[in-house]
Amino acid sequence: MKYYFAVIFPLVFLLGNCLSFSLFPLARSVKVATAPAGARVEVFDERELIAEFTTPGRFYLFKDRNVTMIISKDGYRTETADVRFKYSPVRAFVTAITGYACLMVPAGVDLLTGAIRVPTKQVHTIELQPLKEGEREIHIDVRLERDDLITVSTDAK
């Protein structure tokens, strides 16, 4: 039993200062506002839908993966916006200070987990352009059903 304590205590001491194990990474929220309000926002991570909401709104990213937003509203052109990440000097400083006291183990963990990266823009404000008279949008959905079957469908609005 005392051997477990001898192993667990140093791990808690070394990794307890990691941003990865605090609520710091959860602060990666992205706010989206549109003019006009009430647009539908779909957030995709490598073609997988990870969030969907109506503007104004926000979503939270728990990983530092680059994502794409598709913003649409009836009568307006559909827009896309990318959410990219950068290294945060504040988070890097906090990691370096706490890591120095713990043999740089927390800094290494935070670097590998992406806890010191933040979105380049915390607020995305998008102005939607109305469709011109006689103009309409056509949405094409292409899906890989199996290795030998691709389905294509359209949704003319």
Secondary structure, DSSP 8 states (H G I E B T S, - for coil): -HHHHHHHHHHHHHHTT-GGGSSGGGG-EEEEEEESS--EEEEEETTEEEEEEESSEEEE-SS---EEEEEE-TTB--EEEEE-EEE-HHHHHHHHHHHHHTTTHHHHHHHHHTTTEEES-SEEEEE--B--TT---EEEEEEEEETTEEEEEEEE-
